Amino acid sequence: MQTGTWPQVGAGVILLVTGLAAPPASAETVVLRPLADATLFEVAPNNSAGGSDYFISGTTQNRTRNHALLQFDIATGIPSGSLITSATLGLEVIRRPSDGFEVALFGLHRVLRPWGEGTNVTVSNAGGMGEPAVANDATWNHRFAFTPETWAEPGGAPGIDFQSDLSATASIYEIGAYQFESTPGTVADLQHWLDHPASNFGWMLLAESEDLPFTARRFGSRENQNAAPTLLVEYTPVPEPGPWALLALGVAGLGVARLRRS
């Protein structure tokens, strides 16, 4: 004899599973190291230094600019579907201009197009010029050297190669450790990269007053054992169904099957 209708059984399943669902997930924390980082040298627009233990951002005393790129593997480090709640970038300045230096506001801008890191290690100069690029290195002129993949303008164009809006800023002065504190911008960037991994091209690090000389800083790169960048991320993972909820679903499924047969 039929003892219930499909809507009644369905409502019962929802109530049962709701009552037995897993408790809300607690916040998790992870520290990520860069997947890639690189320097774009205006003074040597076809050079790169992707394998060196530093990258450079800012304007030199000779008024040539440097742009830095950083990328973190968000999708591998954080479970899919998680909710990002905080994202703080830590960088360490390992060298400043020796002939004087200026306090500078540096900003993170989300990169909109892909680029290549390369493996060049600078050996022919003090580090401010890199080495002649090899295939697929990011340079001042190219996103991937020796290909048609150039930046929209040398060094990158705002609104095309990277977002004009700032994700976070930090005032940088002396040698030492600095933090780009979590902002709605950094949280939104990471959430976007987690939900859309194919669009993760990282950040461009820029001195926000590029007409001001003596702002260039050398930062420890991912190859630097003592001063590598870190990205501290707090997130809430999607809760897994509890064992009782799974059991309830199984029992309810059997009941629905019997109801249909009847």
N, C-alpha and C positions, 0 to 999 in steps of 0.2 A: 504494500500500500504506500502511495506517495505521501510523505510526511511533511513536505515543505516545497516551496517553489524556488526557482533559481535566484531571484532577487533576495529572498530571505536568506538562503544559504550564503550568497555572496556577501551580504551585510554581516553575517556571522563570522565569515572568514576575516573581513576587515577588522572587526572588533577584536577578534582573537589575536591576530597578528599585531595589531596596534598595542594591545595590552602586554604582549610578550616581546616587543621590539627591544633591541639592544639599547642601553643607556647612551646618552650623548657622548660623542668622542671627546677626549681631553686634548688640549693643545699639545703639539709636538714642536721640537726645535731641531734644526739641522744646520751645520756649518758647511758651506760649499766652497770649493776652490775653483778657479777659472778653468774652463774648457779651452780657452784660447785668449791671447792678448797680443797687441801689436802697436807699433808706432808709425805714424805718417809724418815724414820729415819734409817740410817745405824746402829746406836748404839743399836736400838731395832727393828730388821728387821721384826718382826711380829706384831708390834704395829701401831696404827693409831691415828689421832686426827681430823678427818674430821668435827666434830661439834664444835670445839674450836674456839675462836675468833681471832686466829692467824694461820699462817703457817710459816714454817722455810725453808730457803735455805742458803747454804753456809757450810763451814767447821769449826768445833768447835776448841777450843784450844787443845782438845785431838785428833784432826785429824780424827774425824768421820764426815761423810758427811750427808747433808740433801738436798733433792730435793723437789721442790714444784710444784704443778699442779694447773692450773687455766682454767676454761672453761666458756665461755659466750654464751648465746643463741642468735646467730646472726640472724637466720632465723625468729625468733619471733619478734625481735626488729626492723628489717629492711625489707621493702617490697621486695618481690621476684622480681628479674630482675633488681634491682638497681645497679648502678655503684659505688663501694666504691672508695672514693678519698683520705681519710685520716683516720688513726687509731692510737690513742695515748693512751697508758696504764698508769694509775696513781696508784702508790702503796705508802703505808706509812710504814716506819720502826718504830716499837713501842718498840723494845728492841735490844740492841747490847751486845756483850760479856762484862762482867763487869771487867775482868782482862786484858783488852787491846783489841784493834781491829785494823784491817787493812782496808784500802780503797780497794774495790773490784769491778771488772767489772762483772756485772750480765747480763745474756743473756736470751732471749726468744727463745725456739725451738718448732716448731709445733709438737705436739704429733700425732703419727700415729696409735695408737691402743687404744681401750676403757679402762676405769678404773672406779672404784667406789669411791665415796666420803666418805660415812659412816657418823655416827652421834656421834662418840666418843668425849667426853669432858674430857680433862686431869685434874685429881684431885689428883692423888697419887704422883705427883712429880712437879717440877717447870715448866714443860712444854716441856723440851727437849727430852722426851722419849715417849710421848703419852701414850696410854693405850692399853692393849691387844685387838687386832682387833676382830671385830665381822664379820659375813658373809658379803662378797662382799666389804669390805673396801679395799682401795688401801694401800699397805704396801711396804717396801723396796723389799720384795721378790715377792709379788703377785700384779697383777692388780685388782684382786678380791679375797679377802681372802677366804680360805677354798674351793677353786675351783682349777682346773688344770690351770687356766689362770694366769701364771706367766709372769714376764718381761723376755725378752730374756736373760738378765743378771741382777743380783740384782741391783736395783736402776734405771734400764732402759738402753737399749743399743742404741747408736747412729746408725742411718740408719735403725733400725728395730722398736724400740719403739718410737723414736723421730728423727726428722731431725737433721743431723749434722750441717747444715748451720744455722746461726743465723738469726732470723727475726728482732731483735732490741737489743740494749744494753743500759745500764745506769751504770755510776759509782756511787757506794753507799758507804756512809761513816757514818755519824751521824744519830741519830734519826731525823725523819722528813719525809716530802713528796718528792717523786721523780717521774719523768716521763720517760717512754720509748717512745721517740718521734716517730712520724709516719715515716715509711720508706717504700720503695717498698716492703720489706718483710712482714711487718704487713698488708699492703694493700692487697697484694696477698693472705695472709692467710685468711683474712676476706672474700675476694671475693670468694675464694675456698669454705669456709664454707657456704656462702650464696647460692652459686650455687649447692653445694653438701652437704646438711645438715647432711646426714648420716655419713660423714667423719669428723665431727667436734668433736675432742677430746681435743681441747684447746691447751695450751702451757705448756711446762715444763720450770720452772725458775731455772737456774743453775748459780753458781759462776764459772766463766770461768777459774779460776786458783784453782782447787780443792786441789792441793798439798800445798796451802798456808793456814795455820791455822788462826784462829781469824777472819774469814770472815763471819761466820754465822750471819744472821740477822733474827729477828722475824718481820713479816709483818702482818698488820691487814687483817683479812679474811672477807668473806662476812657476817659472823655473828657479826662482830665488828661494832657497831652502829656509832662509831666516826672515824674509819679509814679503811673502806671497800675499796677494789679496785674499780676503775672506768675505763671504756673504752669509750673514746670520739671518736665517729665515724661521719665522714662527708660523705655524699653520694648523688648521683643524682638519684631520682626515675625515673622509666619509665613513660613518660607522658601519661595520659589518653586521648582518643580521645575526641575532643571538641564536644559540642552539635550540632554545625552546620555540622561537619563532619559526625556525626551519622545520621543526617537528610538527608544529601547528599547521604549517602550509601543507606538509605531506598528508596529515590526517584529513585536512579539509579537502585536499584533492581527491582522496579516496571517497569521501562522502559525496562530492559532486559527481564523480564517475558513477556511483551507485544510483544517485538520483536520476541521472540521465538514462541509465538502463531501465529504471522503473517507469 
